[in-house]
Amino acid sequence: MGYQQGLSGLAAASNDLDVVGNNIANANTVGFKSSTAQFADVYANSIATSVNMQIGLGASLAEVQQSFSQGTINTTGQALDVAINGNGFYQMSNNGSITYSRNGVFNLNKNGFIVDAAGNDLMGYAAGPSGIINTAQTVPLQVPTTNSAPLATSNITAQLNLNAQAAKPATATFNPADSTSYSYSTAITAYDSLGGTEQVNMYFVQSAVGQAEAYVTSNGKTTDLGQIAFNSSGQISGSTLGTGASALAPVSLATATNGSGSFTFTTTPTDGSATPQTLTIDFKGTTQYGGASGVNNLAQNGYASGTLSNFSIGADGTITGNYSNGQTMALGQIVLATFNNPNGLVNLGGNQFEQTTQSGAAQISTPGSTNHGVLQGGALEQSNVDLTNQLVDLITAQRNYQANAQTIKTQQTVDQSLLQL
């Protein structure tokens, strides 16, 4: 009788229509992976039946297989939109219940945790206060709202030109308040351990050919750094400690590295920061040419505290914060999970998958390592559904359904003919 085969064919075609229809419905779902219905034929299990006389009993749904091929990546410009390019799933947590997803639409909740539309936490490696990533375990990722710590200045780089033909100071005794007592001056802002600013003023007294005495003032303290010597080519040839001969008190001697033009001195901040503060000024590259005195390069290595301005996500999953003080720091790192058999995952809906024994254990690693894909921040992976192919499959499934219905209709006609005999 053809009823059983026809009915099984109708069920199979109906399942195929369901799968194709689901693909089409999710053509615009971010990170969606299309499915294909796989069928198997059915035969009666009878010992008495000859092998070459078996008649099939129809078809059955063997499995619904998902295609985890790459979807198109579109740029959105949103900082928390992240696309996976390659293998892997985001690890998500719902109060400790772990799931996996390809949907990279994330946002910040009220506590600063990175979550998806359903409120599931994005998992990854946390970063310590200094930006060091802790890879010991995955935790819900959180973007901190606290200020970044300041860094006290410890080194100042000063590359200048001191005019070899500058007139000697009219006054023999150096006084920072008297511009006639020095040949040239410049200044730079430094930072203490609390991020407070302090002005470091540098003065140069050229009292003889090929030499210049260097002084600094900071926080009301004057320091005679010492003498910088220049050769006939205008390059630094040596440096010696200062004599301390100054009319201003207090005066302290700096330590110098002979031949390098590098001096170390101390200053005393008054805002409660660490004191005394030790700074090194390196005059390497300073020249004494017959031209106007001026600054070629003046820099220091400290900075104030800063507030988080924005952040970005790198290809390796590192979340980098950009702060108002011009500094950057790692805030955490997104991880990816891969499986030996992705088709063994259970689809929970909502773009969430769950690990099973068929999928194998999740292999957690950073993006770009081993067989894990890389991330693209400010972008989203679109559904991998090919609408053209799906519409063709839809027509095929429809014709299969109609053909199986015709099988049943034909069997009914045969049965009616038999009954009329």
N, C-alpha and C positions, 0 to 999 in steps of 0.2 A: 504493500500500500504506500502511496506517495505522500500521505498526510504527514507522517513523522519527519520525512526529509524536508518537506515544504515548510512545516512549522519551525523546524530547527533553522532553516534558511531565513525565515522571517525574523526569528529572534537574533540571528547573527547580523542580518542587515540592519535591524533596529539598533543593535549595539554599535555597529559601525556608524550609523547616523548620529547616535548619542556622542561618540568620540569626536567625530568631525564637527558636529554642532558646538561642542564644548571648545574645540580649538578656535573656531570662528568667533565665538563669544568672547574669547580672551585674546583676540588679536592685538588689543591695545593695553593689555595688562603687563606692567613692568616686570621683567624677569621671568615671564611665563614660558614654560617649555611644552611644546606641542606633543600630542600622543598619537599613537597608531594602534588600532585594534588588530591583534593577531589571532587567526582562527586555526582550528584543527579539525580534521575529518573524524567521523564516528563510525565504528564498525561493531557489529554484534560479536560477542565473544562466545563462539560455539565450536566445540571440538569436532562435531559431526560435519561441519561445513567444509567443503573442499576449498583449498587456498585460492584456486582460480575461479571459484564460484561465489565469492563473497560480494554482497551488495551493501553499500554503505547506508548508514542510517541518518546521514545529514552532517551538519557542522556544529561546532561548539566554539565558544570564546575561550581561547587558550590563555591570553594575557593582554593587558593594555600596556604597551611599551612606550615610555617617554623618550623623546629625543632631547638630549642635553647639549645640542649644538649651540654655538655662539649666536646670540641675538645682536642686532645692530645697536651700536653705541651712539647715542645722541648727546650733544653738549647742552647743558641747561644753565650753567653758571652758578648754580646753587652750591654753597660750600659743603652741605651735608648730603648732596646727591652723589652716590658712588657707584660706579659700574665695575663689574668683574670682567676682565678680558682674559679668558682661558678657563681652566678648571677651578672648581671650588665653590663653596657655599659660605655665607656669613653664618657665624654661630650666634644664636639668639637665646635669651633666657627669659622665661616667664615665671618669676618667683622660684628660680632654681630648676625649672623644667626646661631642658635644653632642646631646641629645635634648630633647623637649618633653612636658609633662604637664599634666593638669588635677587630678591627685591632690594635695591639699594636706595630707597627713599627713606631718609632718616631726618629726625629733628631733635631738638633739645627739649626735655621736659622741665618742669619747674625747679627741679633739683640739679639741673645741668647734666643729667645722664642722656646719652644718645640712644634714642628709641625709634622703633618703626611706628606705622600708623596704628597698630594694635596695642602699643605700649610695651612691646617686648624690648628688653635691653640688648644692645649690641655688645658682644663680648670681644675682648682683646687683652693686650698686655698693658698694664698701668705704667705710668712714668712717675718717678720720684720727684721731690721738690727741685732737684737740680737738672731734671730732664733725662735722667738715666732710665732706660726701659727695663722693667723687671719681667723676664720671660719665664719665671717659675710656674705661673698658673694664669689662666684666663679669668678676667673679672669684668663686670659691667663697666664700660668706658664712660668716664665723666670728664667734662670740660671744666677745669677750675676757674672760678671767678675772682680768686685772690690776686693781689698784685705780685709781680715778679720781684725777687729780692734785688737790692742794689749791689754794686760791686765797687769797693773802694779803689781809688786810683793808686797804683803802685809804680807805674812807669810813665814817663813823659818822653816823647821823642821830639827833638827840636833841631831842624836843619835850617840854618840861617846863612845869610851872607853879611859879614861885618866889614864895612867899607875900610879898605886898607889906607885910604887917604883922608879918613875922617880926622877932624881937628881934635887935639887933645882937650880933655875937659878943663874948663877954666878953674874949677875948684879941685884942689888935690884930694880932699876928703869926700868919700862917697856918701850921698844922702839921697834916698829915693824921692824925697819931697822936693829936691832941687835938680831940675833937668840939666843944669850946667855941670853937674858932678858926674855925669855918665855920657857915653857916646850913643847908646841905642838901648831901647827897651821894648819888650813885648809881653804878652800875658796869655794865659790859658786857664780855663775853668776845670778844676779837678773835683772829685767826689770823695766824701768820707764813707765810713762803713754804714751810715744810715741813709746814704743817698743825698746828703746835704752838699751844697756847692761851696767851694772855696776857690778864691782867685790866687793863682800862683803867678807872681810878677817876676820877670827875669830882666836883669840889667847887665850891661856890658860896658866896662871902662877900658878904653884903649889908650893906655898911658905910654906905650913904647911900640916900636916897630915889631911886628910879628907876634904880638901877645895881646890878650884881653882878659881882664879880671871879671869873673862872673859872680853875680849876687842874685839871691831870690828873697822875696818877702811873701809871707803867707800867714794869715791869722795873727797879724800884728808882730810876727817874728821875722827878723832879718838874718839871713845866713850868707856868709862869705864862702861861696863854693870853692873857688880857687882860680888858678890861672890856666888858660888854654893857650898853647903855643902853636904857631903856624910856621910852615917852612916857606921857602922862596916861591913855591908853586901855589901858595894860598891854602894848602891842606893842613889839617891838624897833625902836628908832629909829637905832641905830648900834653900832659896836664898834671898840675901839682895842686896840693891842698892850699886853701886860702890862708892868709896871714892873720885874719881876725881884726885887721886894722880898720875899724869903722867907728864913726862917731855915734852910731845908734845902738841902743841896748834893747833887748839882749842880742848879743852876737854869738853865733855858734859856728864851729868849723864843720865842714862836710867831709865825707870820705871820698876819695877820688881813685879811679883806676888809671894809672899813668899810661899815657900814650893813646888812650881811647876817647878822652873827652867826656867821660861818664862820671857823674857825681851823685852821691846819695846824701839826703838830708832828712830831717824830721820836721813835722809841723804839729801844732796842737789845736785840734778842733775844739769848739766850745759848745757844741750842741748835744753833748752826751754820747757821741760816737767813740769808737775805740781810739785811745790816745796813748802815747804819741803815734802819729801816722808817719810811716817811712815811705819816702818817694825817691825814685831814681830818675835823674834827667840825663839823657844820652844825647850829646851834641854831635855824634858821628855824622859826617856829611856836611857839617858846617864849614864854610870857607871864609877866607879873607882876601877877597878880590877888590880891585880898584873900581868899585861900582857902588850904587846906593845900597845901604843896609836894608835888609828885608827878610821876610819869612818865606822859605820854600816849602816847608812842611812842618806842621805843628799838630801833634796828636797825643792822646792819653788813653789808657786802657780801662778807665772806670766808667760807670754809668749810674743813673738814678733808678729808683724803682719805677715800674711801668704797669699800666693796665692793659688787659687783653683787648687788642683792636679787632683782630680777625684771626682765622686759622684756615689751614689748607690741608688736604690729604694727599700724600705722595703715592707713587706707584707701589712702594713697599708697605703701604698701609700706615705709615707714620703720620700722626696728626701733629702738625707743627703750628704752634701759636705765635702770632706776630704781636709784639707789645709796643706801647706808645713810646718807649725809650729806645726804639730801634733794634731791640734784641729779639731773637727767636729762640724757642725752646720746645722740645718734644713734649706733648701732652699725653701721649699714649700711642698704641699701635694696633690697628685692626688685624685680626688673624683670619685665615681661611681654613675650611675643613674639606678634605677630599675623601672619597670612598672608593674601594675596589670595585663595587657594583652599585652605581647610583640608582639603577632601576630597582634595587632592593629596598629603597627608601619608601616609607609610607607617606603619601600625599595627604596632609591634614587640612588642606584648603587654606585660603588666605596667604598663598605663596610660602607656606611652611611645610617642611618635611621632617620626618622623624626617623632616627636610625633604627635598623632592625638587624637580626642575625644574617639575613640575606644580603644586606648592604655592606656588612663588615664594619669594623670600628672606624670612627672618624679619625683622620690623620690631620692633626692641627699643626699648622706652620705659618710662617709669615708669607705674605704675597711675594711671588717671584722666586721662591725657593722650591727645590725639587720639581714636582709636577704641578705646583700651585700657580694659578694665574696671577696677573698683576692687576692693580686697581687704577681707576681713572677718576680723580675727583672732579666734581662739577659736571658729572655726566651720568646717564642712566642707560642700562641695557634694556632694550625693547624686547617684546615678545618675539620668539623665533618662528612664529606661525607665518607660513607663506600662503596668503589668501588665494592666490591663483591656483596652487596645487590643491588647497582645501576645497575650492569650488568644484574642481574636477572630481575629487574624491566624493563630494556630496552627490554629484550627478551619478557616479558609479554606484554608490550605496543605494540611491533611489531606484536605479534600474535593477539592482540585485533584489531589492524588496519586491518590486513589481513582478520580476521573473518568478520568484518563489511563490508569490500570490497566485500567479498563473499556474504553477504546478498543482497547487491545491484545487484551483478551479477546474483544471483538466481532470484531476482524480474524481472530483464530484460528478463531472459529466460521464466519466466511465462507469461510476457506481450507478448512476441513474439508468444508463443503458442496460446494465446487468439486471437491475430490478425490474425492468420492463419486459424481460424475456419471458 
